Amino acid sequence: MASLTATISANLPVFFTGSLAIQLQRDLGFGDAALGLAVGVFYAVGAIGSPWMGGIVEHIGAQRALRMGAAVSAAAQVAIAGAVQQWWLLATLLAVGGLANSLAQPASNVYLVGIVPQHRLGLALGIQKSAIPAAALVGGLAVPIAADTGWRWAFVAGALFALFAAWQVPQQPSGTVRRRPDRTAAPDVATSALIILAIGVGFGSSASNALSAFLVRGGVEAGLGESGAAGLLVIGSILGIGVRLLFGARADRHPGRTLSFMVWLFAAAAVTFGLLALEQTVVFVIATPLAFATAYAWPGLFHLAVVRSNPSAPGVATGIAMTGTLAGAVAGPIVFGVVAEHVNYHAAWLSAAGFLVLACVFVAIADRRIHEPTTPPTPLTPS
């Protein structure tokens, strides 16, 4: 629960920005390209800081890192609610939120590796990575509420949740296998293999983050009302949570095949994004849940493959591999926003589908380079 709530809190700033985009754009006066850039800034800071943050987590410990990440996210959201009057300040504070996210992600992995039996780690990571669609779900639910109260109160609520998340991280959970802080920890697989994997999931992340950031705006372009499009975001987010749990449990039963399964997920997601590009209302409504069930299903599997193949330094390995995820999250919304504003949403959805095809290629290559264990690694020894 601690890693789940801390990760949700670290992602709320960017998902509130995406779901409340219409109100933010109206009040602050910016377009789709600027929206994509603001969302991209959140992930850009995370991409730059992620390799170092993984090392910091190994050094200071997962619990302290989770608390720090949640506290920084709370501070960023309070500042957004109380101080933002211009687009550039929103983007700056989202950058602060991105720093919190780059700390929370490796911290949550190290935390789970220490407390969860290895044969249940897939399900545990599926639960933990459901934090992302859960944050999108909260963002979708915030739309009708913010219509009456204003978008600033959504960020206030998010800050309160982040403070709760920081408070409820235990000093040392029952059953934890405490890992010694280690400044020299290194991944067990070749760094080049992790980089190839990072590129692949970077393309996948480009598409999935564009989906969450622009679904409401894209739904309106396809003929839905703002509330109807927000409802699709809620439904898709719930489905995204479900498939992460389902596929995490599946990965526990079939270790060693995680990355190859991700390739098939990316291929299916590319098809669903092609359906979204048709911009037909009925097709859009049908394709949205399918898009979330595929484009949103892979992060738990990705993190499972990384930590299982790098038992000596899961935090460092996560930091390296997460660079691609976060870099893709930068590029995806920016490219999508620019294409949507200067061409149309049809071309924007097709560009995201192209990212997913590239994700298939690079993850398939990484699958050949990274030999995932077919049995769980030996549990860590208590200090």
N, C-alpha and C positions, 0 to 999 in steps of 0.2 A: 504493500500500500504506500509506503514512504516514497519509493522510487516512482510509482505511478503518479501520485499527486504532485511531486516535485517536477516531473517532466511535463505534466499538463500545464502547471503554472508557468514554466519556462516558455511554452509555446503560445499562451493566450494572447500576448500582444500582437503577434503577426496574424493570428486567425481572427481576432476582433477587427483588425484593419481590413482584412479581406471581406468579411461578412458585412461590415458596416461601411463598405466603400462608398456606396451611393450618398449616405449622409455626410461622410467625411469629405467627399469630393464637392458636395454642395456647399458645405460650411467653409472649407479651406480653399476651394477654387483650384483644383488640379484635375488633370485628365487621366486616361487609362495608362499612358506611358509612365507618368509620374507615380501612379499607383504601383505598377510593376517594379519601378525603381525603388520605391520605399520598402516593399516587401523584399526585394532583392538585397537591400542593404542589411536587413536583419540576418539573412543567411550569409552574406559576404563576410561580415565580421566573424561569424561562427566558423566559416571555412578557413579564414586566416588564423584564427586562434586555436582551432581544434587540435592540431598536433601537439601544441604546448599544453593545452588543457588536459589532454590524456596523461601527460607526464605529471602535471600538478596533482591530478586525482591519485595517481600511484603514490605520490609523496605525502599528501596531507590526509588521505583516507576518503572513502566514498561518502561517509555520513556528513563530514564537514563540508565536502564539496556540494552535496545536495542542498544543504542548508544555505550555503552561499549563493548558489544558483537561484533558488527560490526567492531569497531576500533581494537580490539585484533585480529580478523580474518585477517584484512588488514595487521597488523604487521607480523603475521605468514607467510602470503603468500609472502610478500616482502622478508622476510628472506629465504624462500624456494627458491625463484627465484635467489637471489643473493649470497647465502652462501652454499647451499647444494652440497657437493661433495661425500658424503658417505651415506649409508643407515641409519645409526644410527641417523644422524642429521635430516634427513627427518622425521623419526619416532618421534624425540623429538619435532620438530616444529608442527607436526600433533597433538601432545599432547596439545600444546598451542591452536591450533585450536579447539580441543575438549572442552577445557575449555570455549572458546567463545560460542560454541554451547550449552553447558549445561546452560549458562546464557540466551541465546536468546530464547530457547524453552519455559520455564515458563514465561518469560517476554512477549512473543507474546500472550500467553493465557490471562494473566492478562490485557494486553492492549486491546484485543478484548472484553473481558467481560465488560470493562468500556465504550466502545463506540458503541457496536452493540446491537440492541434490541434482547431480549432473543429468540423471535420466528424466528429470522434469524441467530442465532448463529451457527447452523449446516452448513449452506452454507458458512458463514464467515470463520469458521475453515477449511472447505474443501478448500477454496481459499488459506488460510494461509498455510495449510499443503501441498498444491501443490508446496510449495517452495522446497521440497525434490526432487520430480521428475523433477522440473524445474532446479535444480542444476545438476541433472544427465543429463538432456537435454543439458545444457551448456557444461558439460564435454564431451558428445558425439560430439557436434559441434566443440569442441576444437581439436579433433584428426586430421582431415585433415588440419586445420590451423597450428597446431604445427608441422606437417610433413614438412612444409616449413620454419617456423620461429624458431622451437625448443620449447621444453616443458616449458622452463623457462618463456617465454613471456606469456603463458597462466596464470601462477600464478601472473604475473605483472598485467594483465588485471583483474584478480579476485580481487587483492588488490585495484585497482582503483574503482571497483564496490562496494567493501565493504566500502570504504571511502564515496562514494556517498550515500550508504544506511545509514551510520551514520549521514551524514549531513541532510538528508531529514526527519529524525524523528522529528516531531514537539515537541515544549516544552509542549504544552497542546492542543490537537486537538479540533476542534469545536465539541460540543455535548458530550464531555467526562464527564462521571460521575467519579469524582476523588475519589479514595479510600484512606482512612487514612492509613498511614504506620502502621503496627502492627507486633511487634516482637513476640507476643504470639499467632498469628493466628494458628488454628488447623483445620484439615479436619473434615467434618460433618459425614463421614462414618468411620467405624472401620478401623484402620490402617492395620489389618490383611487382610481385603478384598482388600485393595489397593495393598498389597504385592502379593496376589494370582493373581490379574490382571496383576501386573508387571511381574510375572513369565511367564504368558501366552503370553503377548505381547513381552516378551523377546525372546521366541522361534520364534514368528512370525518375529521379527526384525532380528534374526539370518539369516533367509532365505532371507528376502528382501534385506538386506545389502550385503549378498553374491552374490545375483543376480546382483546388480549394480556394485559391485567391480570386478566380474569375468565374466561378460557377454561377453566382448570383447575377453578375453582369451579363454573362453569356446566356443565362436563362431568360433574362429580360429581352435580349436581342432575338431569342428564338420564339418570342411571343408570350412568355409567361409574365405574370405580375411579380413584383419584388417579393411579396410574401410567399407566393407559390414557389419561386426559385429558392428562397431560403428554406422552405419546407423540403425541397429536394436535397439541399445540403444536409439537413438534419437526417433524412432517411439514408442518404449515402454514407454519412458518418457512422450511423448505427451499424450499417452493413459492414463498413470498413473495420469496425471493432470486432464484429463477429467472425469475419474471415481471418483476422490476425490470430484470434484464439484457436480457431479450427486448424489453421495451417501450422501453428506452433505445436499443438498436440500431435499433428501428423508427423512433424519433424522429429519428435521424440521417438516415434515408432519406426521411422525410417532414417536413421542417422547416415550422413555421408552423401545424401542426394539433395541437399538443400539448394545449392546454387543451380543445379540443372532444373529444378522445379521453378526457380525464379525466372529462368529463361522463358518457360512456357507462360508464366503469368504476364511478363512484359509483352509477349506476342499477342495474347488475348486482349490486353489493355490497348494495344495499338489499334485493334479492330474497333473497340468501343469508342475510341476518340474519333475514328473515322465516321462513326455514326453521329456523334455530337456535331461534327462539321457540317452535316446536312442541314442543321438549323431548322428542322421541322419539329413543331411543338410536341407531337405525340412521340416521335422517335427520340427526342431529347429527354422526355420524361422516362422512357423505357431504358435508354442507354446510360443515364446518370448512375443508377444503382450498380449497373454492370461495370461502369468505369471505376467506381469506388471499390468494388469487389475484387478488381484485378490490379489497378494502378496503386491502390492503397494497401495491398495485402503483403507486400514483400519486406518491409523494414525489419520485422521480428526475425524472419528467416535470414536476412543479411547479417544482423547482429549475432545470431546464433552461429552462423558459419565462421564469423570472425573470432568470437571468444572460444569456440571449440577447437579451432585450429591454432590458437595462440594462448594456451593455458598459463604460460609463464608471465605474460604481460597483457592481459585483456584490455586494460585501460589505454596503454600505448597503442596497441593494434587498432582499437576502436577510434582513437584520435586520428590516426593516419587514414583509415578507411572512411571515416566520417567527413574528411575534407572533401571528398567527391560528392557525397550526399548534400553537403551544405553549399558547395560551389554550384551544383546543379540547381539547387533551390534559389540561388541568385539568378542564374541565367534564365531559368524557365519563366518566372513571372515577368522579367524584363523583356525577353524576346516576345512572349505572348502579348504583353501590353502594347509594345511598339507595333507589332503586326496587326493587332486588333484595331488600334487607333488609326494607323496609316494605310491599311489595306481593308480587312474586314475580319469578322470572327470566324468565318469559314476557313480562311487561310491560317488563322491562329490555331484553331483546333488541329488542322492538318500538320502544322509545324510540331505540335506536341506529339502527334502520332509518330512523326519521323524520329523524335528523340527516343521514343520507346523501341523503335526498330534498332537503333544504335545501341540501346541498352542490352537488347538480346545478344548482339554480336560480342560486346566486350565482356559481359558476364559469362558467356559461353567460353571465351578464351581464358578468363580467370578460373573457371571451373576446372580446366585442364591443368592449370599451374598450382592450384591449391588443393592439396590432398586432405579433404575433411576426414576426421577419424570416424570409422564405422562403429566404434564403441566409445562411450563417454570417457574423457580423460580422467586420470587419477585425481581424486579430490585433493585440495590444497591441505597442507599440513599446518595445524595451528601453531602459532608462535608461543 
